[in-house]
Amino acid sequence: MTVGELLILLALGLPLFAALVTFAVGRMPDVRETLMLVACIALCIITMSIFVRAGAGDPPEMMIAQPMAGLEFAFRIEPLGALFGVMASVLWAINSLFSIGYMRGKREPSQTRFYMCFALAMFGVMGIAMAANLFTLFVFYEILTLATYPLVTHKGDAAARRAGRIYLGTLVGASVVLFVPGIIGVASIAGSTTFTPGGLLPGGTDPAIGNMLLLLLVFGAAKAALIPLHGWLPAAMVAPAPVSALLHAVAVVKAGVFTILKVSAYIFGPELITALPAATWVLWVAAATIVIASLVALGKDDLKARLAWSTVGQLAYISSAAMLPFATGLAAGGMHMVVHAVAKITLFMCAGAIYVATGVTRVSQMAGAGRRMPVVFTLFLIASLSVIGLPPTAGMWSKLLLVNASFGSGEWATAAAMIVSSLLSIGYLLPVAFRALFAPPTSLAPDFVRPGGTPGPALVAAIVTGIGCIGLFTVAEYIADYLEPLGAITLLETAP
């Protein structure tokens, strides 16, 4: 067994081991959570090792089985997958720390099942990140859906059950009706589903077939939440805050846009994407999603609902990047995947911290709350700046690259949608922090419903990711350089 194969097995095995251990010691909370954190740290080390090898041009790969000709269960990690794996593992560790504070602070039931499902979800994410082909990616994509369903329905009430039905119905339905036929179509034409630099499908593929396959695979990846397959995401906000953070930053939604990036770069490739009218259709849908979601977010008083609709719009930035016939588009999308993940998990952890400490969920009730929770609302402000795309946060770089790639491709509508969305995000994010931090002294701040306010582990986790929003600003160039091979297989740069 090679070192690369060992790393792949460890990346897959550690989350499964964590789930089993969590079940075994479920009646000993301190032991359970300590072992979970140890597993998180170990997975971070493994994914960072894979990240280094992939960046050095020595990607780990492994063949598990070949059920039939052209259908392989295999793994191979290129830079985009390695970056996704590191992002997911690091944020899983931080979110696990936050979860300990939140779940104990709220005295949530079924905590053992909760942590088990988190670990199983990371098993799915690792498989998606390392998949060598569409077939393998699909298997782990569905594992992720099934593992996160109990998290969405965690509360067990009528609202949670309804959200679970929407969640499972939309994601599984899209996979069965759209994604599976797309995979079958690719295999029929190319004789394989292997991710291939430059594109697996031949450039001379019939445009009608190419359009159909692109639409099937893009909308079949419903975790990306493009309109009209977005409704599961706001509905899932009935889940506890750590689940919202997992859905919006670490696992589910990023798996969706990651899949679209992979399909664009490694299944269709630059020549075919440029030739297909369906790519332009997807750009129009994404532009509409960006603007509509931002407008809806403006009108939401519930903080988690506002953040959920923000995510719907921000994901469409990445889906747009996958359709841009410009060399920097995919790399910019990959960077935005990371910086948005760090910013959005910070926002959701802040929302969870506010709820645990005060019981407040609505923006209109937060006036003056910053006097009691200055650190939490300062972190919320920092993360908001990153989502908006303002310095000194990393969101500035990814949004700048995305807008530049849109203009360079001649996609003015996409660029305009991104700019308008950024302006609208000022209106739905900054007032949250400003209302809390700079309210008149006469404003009556909400009282703590929990002695001591925010639990220590939850606050520490939010501080780490809040610092990360600024820290990534300083390493954005490194991320862009790391993803340079992804840009190199897109289209040769054309003049704007």
Order of alpha helices (4+ residues) and beta strands (2+ residues): alpha-alpha-beta-beta-alpha-alpha-alpha-alpha-alpha-alpha-alpha-alpha-alpha-alpha-alpha-alpha-alpha-alpha-alpha-alpha-alpha-alpha
